Amino acid sequence: LQVVHSTYATHSTATSQVTTGLAVTITPSATSSKIYINYRLANCRRQSHANAYGRVKLYRGDAAYGSGTQTSLYQSSNGWGYHTPSGTDTLDVGDNGGIWLDSPNTTSATTYTVTIENIGGSDGIVKWSTNNSTSSIVAMEVGA
């Protein structure tokens, strides 16, 4: 019924859970509508520490992580970059993405936000959109 799209192309790093810059807002036309979300974080890597493992989460709710009410919809199981032959080296992981079919049961504007976190040691760093590569998120309303 409708499609919204957003991109993010700024080289970014995190040592804890943060918003990735990927967020879209869609207003379903009916409470029975489903929202299909597809996102891709471009050029991910972990750096500087054997315990830097990236985990990605998708939320329904406020655009800024931790700023209000959010519902966790999806999270990657294990952290990317978990296994590497040399623990303290930079590990290029490549793109990291996910898909989700949500039933928000509302006709109010609904925001979907992608976050990233380092689930390893606090001195490790995870990166995305390195070299200003373009990450993206798409939300599509599907009629019931």
Secondary structure, DSSP 8 states (H G I E B T S, - for coil): -EEEEEEE---EEESS-EEEEEEEEE--SSTT-EEEEEEEEEEEEEESSTT--EEEEEEEE-SSTTSS-EEEEEE-SS-BT---SSTTS-EEEEEEEEEEEE----SS-EEEEEEEEE-S-TT-EEEESGGG--EEEEEEEE--
